[in-house]
Every structure is written in C-alpha cells, then in structure tokens.
Amino acid sequence: MFESQYNDEMEAEVKRLEAQLRAINAGHPEWINACTVCGCELTIVDTVKCEKCQ
C-alpha cells in the first residue's frame, strides 16, 4: 500500500516538474505549465498541448 502511494506521489511530482520545465522553456518561469507547440500558458500539469495545438 505504501509503495503504491509513493509511486503515485512520485509520478505526480515528475509531471509537475516536466510542466514547470515547459513553462521555463517558453520563457515564463512563473507559470505552472506551457504548451509545447505554441508556448501559451496552461493551467494544469496533465497536458502538454493547448486545445488549439492538439
């Protein structure tokens, strides 16, 4: 049970860090996420592209 919870927490942390890196690469370190194609701000970390770029 603890291993599963740990894995879920680590997966969420990896997603958060990857989203933060996309925002930094887009030139906006204050954002939590950015689209990988156009660089617009995304408000959730679970996606890599905005609706226009999908």
C-alpha distance matrix in Angstrom:
0.0 3.8 5.4 5.3 6.4 8.7 10.0 10.8 12.5 14.4 15.5 16.9 18.6 20.2 21.5 22.9 24.6 26.1 27.4 28.9 30.6 32.1 33.5 34.9 36.5 38.1 39.7 37.8 35.3 35.1 33.5 29.8 30.5 33.5 34.6 34.9 38.2 40.2 38.4 38.3 35.8 32.6 30.7 27.2 25.3 24.0 27.5 29.9 33.1 35.0 36.2 39.7 38.5 36.2
3.8 0.0 3.8 5.4 5.1 6.0 8.5 9.9 10.5 12.1 14.1 15.4 16.4 18.2 20.0 21.0 22.4 24.3 25.8 26.8 28.4 30.4 31.6 32.7 34.5 36.2 37.6 35.7 32.9 32.8 31.6 27.9 28.9 32.1 33.5 33.8 37.3 39.2 37.1 37.1 34.5 31.5 29.6 26.3 24.1 23.4 26.9 29.1 32.5 34.4 36.1 39.4 38.1 36.1
5.4 3.8 0.0 3.8 5.5 5.0 6.1 8.6 9.8 10.4 12.1 14.2 15.2 16.3 18.4 19.9 20.9 22.4 24.3 25.6 26.8 28.6 30.3 31.3 32.7 34.7 36.2 34.6 32.0 32.3 30.9 27.3 27.8 30.8 31.9 31.8 35.3 37.5 35.5 35.9 33.5 30.6 29.1 25.7 23.1 22.1 25.5 27.3 30.8 33.1 34.8 38.0 36.4 34.3
5.3 5.4 3.8 0.0 3.8 5.4 5.1 6.2 8.6 9.9 10.6 12.4 14.3 15.4 16.7 18.5 20.0 21.2 22.7 24.4 25.8 27.3 28.9 30.4 31.6 33.3 35.1 33.4 31.1 31.2 29.4 25.7 26.0 28.9 29.8 29.9 33.2 35.4 33.6 33.8 31.5 28.3 26.8 23.2 20.9 19.5 22.8 25.0 28.3 30.4 31.9 35.2 33.8 31.5
6.4 5.1 5.5 3.8 0.0 3.8 5.5 5.1 6.2 8.6 9.9 10.7 12.3 14.3 15.5 16.6 18.4 20.1 21.3 22.6 24.5 26.0 27.3 28.7 30.4 31.9 33.4 31.4 28.9 28.7 27.1 23.4 24.2 27.4 28.7 29.2 32.6 34.4 32.4 32.3 29.6 26.5 24.7 21.3 19.2 18.4 22.0 24.3 27.6 29.4 31.0 34.4 33.2 31.3
8.7 6.0 5.0 5.4 3.8 0.0 3.8 5.5 5.1 6.1 8.6 9.9 10.5 12.3 14.3 15.3 16.4 18.3 20.0 21.0 22.4 24.4 25.8 26.8 28.5 30.3 31.7 29.9 27.2 27.4 26.1 22.5 23.4 26.5 28.0 28.1 31.7 33.6 31.4 31.6 29.1 26.3 24.7 21.4 18.9 18.5 21.9 23.8 27.3 29.4 31.4 34.6 33.1 31.4
10.0 8.5 6.1 5.1 5.5 3.8 0.0 3.8 5.4 5.1 6.1 8.6 9.8 10.5 12.4 14.2 15.3 16.4 18.3 19.9 21.0 22.7 24.5 25.6 26.8 28.7 30.5 29.0 26.6 27.1 25.4 21.8 22.0 24.8 25.9 25.7 29.2 31.4 29.5 29.9 27.7 24.8 23.7 20.2 17.4 16.4 19.6 21.3 24.9 27.2 29.1 32.2 30.5 28.6
10.8 9.9 8.6 6.2 5.1 5.5 3.8 0.0 3.8 5.5 5.1 6.2 8.6 10.0 10.7 12.4 14.4 15.5 16.6 18.5 20.1 21.4 22.9 24.5 25.9 27.3 29.1 27.3 25.1 25.2 23.3 19.5 19.8 22.7 23.8 24.1 27.5 29.5 27.6 27.6 25.3 22.1 20.7 17.1 14.7 13.6 17.1 19.3 22.7 24.6 26.4 29.6 28.3 26.4
12.5 10.5 9.8 8.6 6.2 5.1 5.4 3.8 0.0 3.8 5.5 5.2 6.2 8.7 10.0 10.6 12.3 14.3 15.4 16.5 18.4 20.1 21.2 22.6 24.4 25.9 27.3 25.3 22.8 22.7 21.2 17.6 18.5 21.7 23.4 23.9 27.5 29.1 26.8 26.8 24.1 21.3 19.6 16.4 13.9 13.9 17.5 19.4 22.9 24.8 26.9 30.0 28.8 27.3
14.4 12.1 10.4 9.9 8.6 6.1 5.1 5.5 3.8 0.0 3.8 5.4 5.0 6.2 8.6 9.8 10.5 12.2 14.2 15.2 16.4 18.4 20.0 20.9 22.4 24.3 25.8 24.3 21.7 22.2 20.9 17.4 17.9 20.9 22.4 22.3 26.0 27.9 25.6 26.2 23.8 21.3 20.3 17.1 14.0 14.0 17.2 18.4 22.2 24.5 26.9 29.7 28.0 26.7
15.5 14.1 12.1 10.6 9.9 8.6 6.1 5.1 5.5 3.8 0.0 3.8 5.4 5.2 6.3 8.7 10.0 10.6 12.4 14.3 15.4 16.7 18.6 20.0 21.1 22.8 24.7 23.3 21.2 21.9 19.9 16.3 16.1 18.8 19.8 19.7 23.2 25.3 23.4 23.9 21.9 19.1 18.3 14.9 11.7 11.0 14.0 15.4 19.1 21.5 23.6 26.5 24.8 23.2
16.9 15.4 14.2 12.4 10.7 9.9 8.6 6.2 5.2 5.4 3.8 0.0 3.8 5.5 5.1 6.2 8.7 10.0 10.6 12.3 14.3 15.5 16.7 18.5 20.0 21.3 23.0 21.1 19.0 19.1 17.1 13.3 13.7 16.8 18.2 18.8 22.4 24.0 21.8 21.8 19.3 16.4 15.2 11.8 9.0 9.0 12.4 14.3 17.8 19.7 21.9 25.0 23.7 22.4
18.6 16.4 15.2 14.3 12.3 10.5 9.8 8.6 6.2 5.0 5.4 3.8 0.0 3.8 5.4 5.0 6.2 8.6 9.8 10.5 12.3 14.3 15.3 16.4 18.3 20.0 21.2 19.4 16.9 17.3 15.9 12.4 13.3 16.5 18.5 18.8 22.5 24.0 21.4 21.7 19.2 17.0 15.9 13.1 10.0 11.1 14.1 15.2 18.9 20.9 23.6 26.3 24.8 24.0
20.2 18.2 16.3 15.4 14.3 12.3 10.5 10.0 8.7 6.2 5.2 5.5 3.8 0.0 3.8 5.4 5.1 6.1 8.5 9.8 10.5 12.4 14.3 15.2 16.4 18.4 20.1 18.9 16.7 17.8 16.2 12.9 12.7 15.3 16.8 16.5 20.2 22.1 19.8 20.7 18.8 16.7 16.5 13.6 10.0 10.6 12.9 13.3 17.1 19.7 22.5 24.9 22.9 22.1
21.5 20.0 18.4 16.7 15.5 14.3 12.4 10.7 10.0 8.6 6.3 5.1 5.4 3.8 0.0 3.8 5.5 5.2 6.1 8.6 9.9 10.6 12.4 14.3 15.3 16.6 18.7 17.3 15.6 16.5 14.2 10.7 9.9 12.5 13.8 13.9 17.5 19.3 17.2 17.7 15.8 13.3 13.1 10.1 6.4 6.9 9.2 10.0 13.7 16.1 18.8 21.4 19.6 18.7
22.9 21.0 19.9 18.5 16.6 15.3 14.2 12.4 10.6 9.8 8.7 6.2 5.0 5.4 3.8 0.0 3.8 5.5 5.2 6.2 8.7 10.0 10.7 12.4 14.3 15.4 16.8 14.9 12.8 13.2 11.3 7.8 8.2 11.5 13.8 14.5 18.2 19.3 16.6 16.8 14.2 12.1 11.5 9.1 5.9 8.2 10.5 11.3 14.7 16.5 19.4 21.9 20.6 20.2
24.6 22.4 20.9 20.0 18.4 16.4 15.3 14.4 12.3 10.5 10.0 8.7 6.2 5.1 5.5 3.8 0.0 3.8 5.4 5.0 6.2 8.7 9.8 10.4 12.2 14.2 15.4 14.0 11.6 12.9 11.8 9.0 9.2 11.9 14.3 14.2 18.0 19.3 16.4 17.3 15.3 13.9 14.0 12.2 8.9 11.1 12.6 12.3 15.8 18.0 21.3 23.3 21.5 21.5
26.1 24.3 22.4 21.2 20.1 18.3 16.4 15.5 14.3 12.2 10.6 10.0 8.6 6.1 5.2 5.5 3.8 0.0 3.8 5.4 5.0 6.3 8.8 9.8 10.5 12.4 14.4 13.8 12.2 14.0 12.2 9.6 8.3 10.0 11.6 10.9 14.8 16.5 14.0 15.4 14.0 12.7 13.6 11.7 8.2 9.8 10.4 9.3 12.8 15.5 18.8 20.6 18.4 18.4
27.4 25.8 24.3 22.7 21.3 20.0 18.3 16.6 15.4 14.2 12.4 10.6 9.8 8.5 6.1 5.2 5.4 3.8 0.0 3.8 5.4 5.1 6.4 8.7 9.9 10.7 12.7 11.4 10.3 11.5 9.0 6.3 4.5 6.8 9.0 9.6 13.2 14.3 11.6 12.3 10.5 9.0 9.9 8.5 5.5 8.0 8.3 7.5 10.7 12.7 16.1 18.0 16.3 16.6
28.9 26.8 25.6 24.4 22.6 21.0 19.9 18.5 16.5 15.2 14.3 12.3 10.5 9.8 8.6 6.2 5.0 5.4 3.8 0.0 3.8 5.4 5.1 6.2 8.6 9.8 10.8 9.1 7.1 8.6 7.2 5.3 5.4 7.9 11.0 11.6 15.1 15.6 12.2 13.0 10.9 10.5 11.1 10.6 8.3 11.4 11.9 11.0 13.7 15.2 18.8 20.4 18.9 19.7
30.6 28.4 26.8 25.8 24.5 22.4 21.0 20.1 18.4 16.4 15.4 14.3 12.3 10.5 9.9 8.7 6.2 5.0 5.4 3.8 0.0 3.8 5.4 5.0 6.1 8.5 9.8 9.6 8.0 10.8 9.8 8.8 7.7 8.6 11.0 10.3 13.9 14.8 11.7 13.5 12.5 12.5 14.0 13.5 10.8 13.3 13.1 11.1 13.8 16.0 19.7 20.8 18.7 19.7
32.1 30.4 28.6 27.3 26.0 24.4 22.7 21.4 20.1 18.4 16.7 15.5 14.3 12.4 10.6 10.0 8.7 6.3 5.1 5.4 3.8 0.0 3.8 5.5 5.1 6.2 8.7 8.8 8.8 11.2 9.2 8.6 6.0 5.4 7.3 6.7 10.2 11.0 8.2 10.2 9.8 10.0 12.3 12.1 9.9 12.1 10.8 8.3 10.4 12.5 16.3 17.1 15.0 16.2
33.5 31.6 30.3 28.9 27.3 25.8 24.5 22.9 21.2 20.0 18.6 16.7 15.3 14.3 12.4 10.7 9.8 8.8 6.4 5.1 5.4 3.8 0.0 3.8 5.4 5.0 6.5 5.3 5.6 7.6 5.8 6.4 4.8 4.6 7.9 8.8 11.7 11.3 7.6 8.7 7.5 8.7 10.7 11.5 10.3 13.2 12.2 10.4 11.8 12.8 16.6 17.4 16.0 17.6
34.9 32.7 31.3 30.4 28.7 26.8 25.6 24.5 22.6 20.9 20.0 18.5 16.4 15.2 14.3 12.4 10.4 9.8 8.7 6.2 5.0 5.5 3.8 0.0 3.8 5.3 5.1 5.2 4.4 7.9 7.9 9.0 8.4 8.3 11.1 11.1 13.8 13.5 9.9 11.7 10.9 12.5 14.2 15.0 13.4 16.4 15.6 13.5 15.1 16.4 20.2 20.6 19.0 20.8
36.5 34.5 32.7 31.6 30.4 28.5 26.8 25.9 24.4 22.4 21.1 20.0 18.3 16.4 15.3 14.3 12.2 10.5 9.9 8.6 6.1 5.1 5.4 3.8 0.0 3.8 5.3 7.4 8.0 11.4 10.7 11.7 9.9 8.5 10.1 9.0 11.3 11.4 8.5 11.3 11.7 13.4 15.9 16.5 14.8 17.1 15.6 12.7 14.0 15.7 19.4 19.4 17.2 19.2
38.1 36.2 34.7 33.3 31.9 30.3 28.7 27.3 25.9 24.3 22.8 21.3 20.0 18.4 16.6 15.4 14.2 12.4 10.7 9.8 8.5 6.2 5.0 5.3 3.8 0.0 3.8 5.7 8.1 10.6 9.5 11.1 9.1 6.6 8.2 8.1 9.6 8.6 5.3 7.9 8.9 11.3 14.1 15.5 14.6 16.9 15.0 12.2 12.5 13.4 17.1 16.7 15.0 17.5
39.7 37.6 36.2 35.1 33.4 31.7 30.5 29.1 27.3 25.8 24.7 23.0 21.2 20.1 18.7 16.8 15.4 14.4 12.7 10.8 9.8 8.7 6.5 5.1 5.3 3.8 0.0 3.8 6.3 9.0 9.2 11.8 10.9 9.3 11.6 11.9 13.3 11.8 8.5 10.2 10.5 13.3 15.6 17.4 16.7 19.5 18.0 15.6 16.0 16.6 20.1 19.8 18.5 21.1
37.8 35.7 34.6 33.4 31.4 29.9 29.0 27.3 25.3 24.3 23.3 21.1 19.4 18.9 17.3 14.9 14.0 13.8 11.4 9.1 9.6 8.8 5.3 5.2 7.4 5.7 3.8 0.0 3.8 5.4 5.7 8.8 8.8 8.3 11.4 12.7 14.5 12.8 9.1 9.5 8.5 11.2 12.8 14.9 14.6 17.9 16.8 15.1 15.7 15.8 19.4 19.5 18.7 21.1
35.3 32.9 32.0 31.1 28.9 27.2 26.6 25.1 22.8 21.7 21.2 19.0 16.9 16.7 15.6 12.8 11.6 12.2 10.3 7.1 8.0 8.8 5.6 4.4 8.0 8.1 6.3 3.8 0.0 3.8 5.5 7.7 8.8 9.7 13.2 14.2 16.8 15.7 11.9 12.4 10.7 12.4 13.3 14.7 13.9 17.4 17.1 15.8 17.2 17.7 21.4 22.1 21.1 23.0
35.1 32.8 32.3 31.2 28.7 27.4 27.1 25.2 22.7 22.2 21.9 19.1 17.3 17.8 16.5 13.2 12.9 14.0 11.5 8.6 10.8 11.2 7.6 7.9 11.4 10.6 9.0 5.4 3.8 0.0 3.8 6.7 9.0 10.5 14.2 16.1 18.5 17.1 13.3 12.7 10.1 11.7 11.6 13.6 13.6 17.4 17.4 16.8 18.0 17.9 21.2 22.2 21.9 23.7
33.5 31.6 30.9 29.4 27.1 26.1 25.4 23.3 21.2 20.9 19.9 17.1 15.9 16.2 14.2 11.3 11.8 12.2 9.0 7.2 9.8 9.2 5.8 7.9 10.7 9.5 9.2 5.7 5.5 3.8 0.0 3.8 5.6 7.3 11.0 13.4 15.8 14.5 10.9 9.8 6.8 7.9 8.0 10.1 10.4 14.0 13.8 13.4 14.4 14.2 17.5 18.8 18.5 20.1
29.8 27.9 27.3 25.7 23.4 22.5 21.8 19.5 17.6 17.4 16.3 13.3 12.4 12.9 10.7 7.8 9.0 9.6 6.3 5.3 8.8 8.6 6.4 9.0 11.7 11.1 11.8 8.8 7.7 6.7 3.8 0.0 3.8 7.2 10.7 13.0 15.9 15.4 12.1 11.2 8.0 7.2 6.6 7.3 7.0 10.8 11.3 11.5 13.3 13.6 16.9 18.7 18.2 19.1
30.5 28.9 27.8 26.0 24.2 23.4 22.0 19.8 18.5 17.9 16.1 13.7 13.3 12.7 9.9 8.2 9.2 8.3 4.5 5.4 7.7 6.0 4.8 8.4 9.9 9.1 10.9 8.8 8.8 9.0 5.6 3.8 0.0 3.8 7.0 9.2 12.2 12.1 9.0 8.6 6.1 5.1 6.4 6.7 5.9 9.1 8.5 8.0 9.7 10.3 13.8 15.5 14.6 15.6
33.5 32.1 30.8 28.9 27.4 26.5 24.8 22.7 21.7 20.9 18.8 16.8 16.5 15.3 12.5 11.5 11.9 10.0 6.8 7.9 8.6 5.4 4.6 8.3 8.5 6.6 9.3 8.3 9.7 10.5 7.3 7.2 3.8 0.0 3.8 6.3 8.7 8.3 5.3 5.5 4.6 5.1 8.2 9.1 8.7 10.9 8.9 7.1 7.6 8.2 12.0 12.9 11.7 13.4
34.6 33.5 31.9 29.8 28.7 28.0 25.9 23.8 23.4 22.4 19.8 18.2 18.5 16.8 13.8 13.8 14.3 11.6 9.0 11.0 11.0 7.3 7.9 11.1 10.1 8.2 11.6 11.4 13.2 14.2 11.0 10.7 7.0 3.8 0.0 3.8 5.5 5.8 4.6 5.4 6.5 6.5 10.1 10.6 10.2 11.2 8.1 5.5 4.5 5.6 9.3 9.8 8.1 9.8
34.9 33.8 31.8 29.9 29.2 28.1 25.7 24.1 23.9 22.3 19.7 18.8 18.8 16.5 13.9 14.5 14.2 10.9 9.6 11.6 10.3 6.7 8.8 11.1 9.0 8.1 11.9 12.7 14.2 16.1 13.4 13.0 9.2 6.3 3.8 0.0 3.8 6.2 5.8 8.4 10.0 10.0 13.5 13.3 12.1 12.6 9.5 5.9 5.8 8.4 11.7 11.7 8.8 10.4
38.2 37.3 35.3 33.2 32.6 31.7 29.2 27.5 27.5 26.0 23.2 22.4 22.5 20.2 17.5 18.2 18.0 14.8 13.2 15.1 13.9 10.2 11.7 13.8 11.3 9.6 13.3 14.5 16.8 18.5 15.8 15.9 12.2 8.7 5.5 3.8 0.0 3.8 5.9 8.4 11.1 11.7 15.5 15.8 15.2 15.4 11.9 8.5 6.6 8.2 10.8 9.6 6.6 9.1
40.2 39.2 37.5 35.4 34.4 33.6 31.4 29.5 29.1 27.9 25.3 24.0 24.0 22.1 19.3 19.3 19.3 16.5 14.3 15.6 14.8 11.0 11.3 13.5 11.4 8.6 11.8 12.8 15.7 17.1 14.5 15.4 12.1 8.3 5.8 6.2 3.8 0.0 3.8 5.7 9.2 10.9 14.6 15.9 16.0 16.8 13.4 10.6 8.2 8.2 10.8 9.0 7.3 10.7
38.4 37.1 35.5 33.6 32.4 31.4 29.5 27.6 26.8 25.6 23.4 21.8 21.4 19.8 17.2 16.6 16.4 14.0 11.6 12.2 11.7 8.2 7.6 9.9 8.5 5.3 8.5 9.1 11.9 13.3 10.9 12.1 9.0 5.3 4.6 5.8 5.9 3.8 0.0 3.8 6.6 8.8 12.4 13.9 13.8 15.4 12.6 9.9 8.7 8.8 12.2 11.4 10.0 12.9
38.3 37.1 35.9 33.8 32.3 31.6 29.9 27.6 26.8 26.2 23.9 21.8 21.7 20.7 17.7 16.8 17.3 15.4 12.3 13.0 13.5 10.2 8.7 11.7 11.3 7.9 10.2 9.5 12.4 12.7 9.8 11.2 8.6 5.5 5.4 8.4 8.4 5.7 3.8 0.0 3.8 6.5 9.9 12.2 13.1 14.9 12.2 10.5 8.8 7.5 10.5 10.1 10.0 12.8
35.8 34.5 33.5 31.5 29.6 29.1 27.7 25.3 24.1 23.8 21.9 19.3 19.2 18.8 15.8 14.2 15.3 14.0 10.5 10.9 12.5 9.8 7.5 10.9 11.7 8.9 10.5 8.5 10.7 10.1 6.8 8.0 6.1 4.6 6.5 10.0 11.1 9.2 6.6 3.8 0.0 3.8 6.6 9.3 10.6 13.0 11.2 10.4 9.7 8.3 11.5 12.2 12.4 14.5
32.6 31.5 30.6 28.3 26.5 26.3 24.8 22.1 21.3 21.3 19.1 16.4 17.0 16.7 13.3 12.1 13.9 12.7 9.0 10.5 12.5 10.0 8.7 12.5 13.4 11.3 13.3 11.2 12.4 11.7 7.9 7.2 5.1 5.1 6.5 10.0 11.7 10.9 8.8 6.5 3.8 0.0 3.8 5.7 7.5 9.5 7.9 8.3 8.1 6.9 9.9 11.8 12.0 13.0
30.7 29.6 29.1 26.8 24.7 24.7 23.7 20.7 19.6 20.3 18.3 15.2 15.9 16.5 13.1 11.5 14.0 13.6 9.9 11.1 14.0 12.3 10.7 14.2 15.9 14.1 15.6 12.8 13.3 11.6 8.0 6.6 6.4 8.2 10.1 13.5 15.5 14.6 12.4 9.9 6.6 3.8 0.0 3.8 6.9 9.3 9.2 10.7 11.1 9.9 12.2 14.6 15.2 15.8
27.2 26.3 25.7 23.2 21.3 21.4 20.2 17.1 16.4 17.1 14.9 11.8 13.1 13.6 10.1 9.1 12.2 11.7 8.5 10.6 13.5 12.1 11.5 15.0 16.5 15.5 17.4 14.9 14.7 13.6 10.1 7.3 6.7 9.1 10.6 13.3 15.8 15.9 13.9 12.2 9.3 5.7 3.8 0.0 3.8 5.7 6.7 9.2 10.6 10.3 12.5 15.5 15.5 15.2
25.3 24.1 23.1 20.9 19.2 18.9 17.4 14.7 13.9 14.0 11.7 9.0 10.0 10.0 6.4 5.9 8.9 8.2 5.5 8.3 10.8 9.9 10.3 13.4 14.8 14.6 16.7 14.6 13.9 13.6 10.4 7.0 5.9 8.7 10.2 12.1 15.2 16.0 13.8 13.1 10.6 7.5 6.9 3.8 0.0 3.8 5.6 7.6 10.3 11.3 14.0 16.8 16.0 15.5
24.0 23.4 22.1 19.5 18.4 18.5 16.4 13.6 13.9 14.0 11.0 9.0 11.1 10.6 6.9 8.2 11.1 9.8 8.0 11.4 13.3 12.1 13.2 16.4 17.1 16.9 19.5 17.9 17.4 17.4 14.0 10.8 9.1 10.9 11.2 12.6 15.4 16.8 15.4 14.9 13.0 9.5 9.3 5.7 3.8 0.0 3.8 7.0 9.6 11.0 13.0 16.1 15.2 13.8
27.5 26.9 25.5 22.8 22.0 21.9 19.6 17.1 17.5 17.2 14.0 12.4 14.1 12.9 9.2 10.5 12.6 10.4 8.3 11.9 13.1 10.8 12.2 15.6 15.6 15.0 18.0 16.8 17.1 17.4 13.8 11.3 8.5 8.9 8.1 9.5 11.9 13.4 12.6 12.2 11.2 7.9 9.2 6.7 5.6 3.8 0.0 3.8 5.9 7.6 9.7 12.6 11.4 10.2
29.9 29.1 27.3 25.0 24.3 23.8 21.3 19.3 19.4 18.4 15.4 14.3 15.2 13.3 10.0 11.3 12.3 9.3 7.5 11.0 11.1 8.3 10.4 13.5 12.7 12.2 15.6 15.1 15.8 16.8 13.4 11.5 8.0 7.1 5.5 5.9 8.5 10.6 9.9 10.5 10.4 8.3 10.7 9.2 7.6 7.0 3.8 0.0 3.8 7.0 9.9 11.8 9.7 9.2
33.1 32.5 30.8 28.3 27.6 27.3 24.9 22.7 22.9 22.2 19.1 17.8 18.9 17.1 13.7 14.7 15.8 12.8 10.7 13.7 13.8 10.4 11.8 15.1 14.0 12.5 16.0 15.7 17.2 18.0 14.4 13.3 9.7 7.6 4.5 5.8 6.6 8.2 8.7 8.8 9.7 8.1 11.1 10.6 10.3 9.6 5.9 3.8 0.0 3.8 6.6 8.0 5.9 6.0
35.0 34.4 33.1 30.4 29.4 29.4 27.2 24.6 24.8 24.5 21.5 19.7 20.9 19.7 16.1 16.5 18.0 15.5 12.7 15.2 16.0 12.5 12.8 16.4 15.7 13.4 16.6 15.8 17.7 17.9 14.2 13.6 10.3 8.2 5.6 8.4 8.2 8.2 8.8 7.5 8.3 6.9 9.9 10.3 11.3 11.0 7.6 7.0 3.8 0.0 3.8 5.5 5.4 6.4
36.2 36.1 34.8 31.9 31.0 31.4 29.1 26.4 26.9 26.9 23.6 21.9 23.6 22.5 18.8 19.4 21.3 18.8 16.1 18.8 19.7 16.3 16.6 20.2 19.4 17.1 20.1 19.4 21.4 21.2 17.5 16.9 13.8 12.0 9.3 11.7 10.8 10.8 12.2 10.5 11.5 9.9 12.2 12.5 14.0 13.0 9.7 9.9 6.6 3.8 0.0 3.8 5.5 5.4
39.7 39.4 38.0 35.2 34.4 34.6 32.2 29.6 30.0 29.7 26.5 25.0 26.3 24.9 21.4 21.9 23.3 20.6 18.0 20.4 20.8 17.1 17.4 20.6 19.4 16.7 19.8 19.5 22.1 22.2 18.8 18.7 15.5 12.9 9.8 11.7 9.6 9.0 11.4 10.1 12.2 11.8 14.6 15.5 16.8 16.1 12.6 11.8 8.0 5.5 3.8 0.0 3.8 5.7
38.5 38.1 36.4 33.8 33.2 33.1 30.5 28.3 28.8 28.0 24.8 23.7 24.8 22.9 19.6 20.6 21.5 18.4 16.3 18.9 18.7 15.0 16.0 19.0 17.2 15.0 18.5 18.7 21.1 21.9 18.5 18.2 14.6 11.7 8.1 8.8 6.6 7.3 10.0 10.0 12.4 12.0 15.2 15.5 16.0 15.2 11.4 9.7 5.9 5.4 5.5 3.8 0.0 3.8
36.2 36.1 34.3 31.5 31.3 31.4 28.6 26.4 27.3 26.7 23.2 22.4 24.0 22.1 18.7 20.2 21.5 18.4 16.6 19.7 19.7 16.2 17.6 20.8 19.2 17.5 21.1 21.1 23.0 23.7 20.1 19.1 15.6 13.4 9.8 10.4 9.1 10.7 12.9 12.8 14.5 13.0 15.8 15.2 15.5 13.8 10.2 9.2 6.0 6.4 5.4 5.7 3.8 0.0
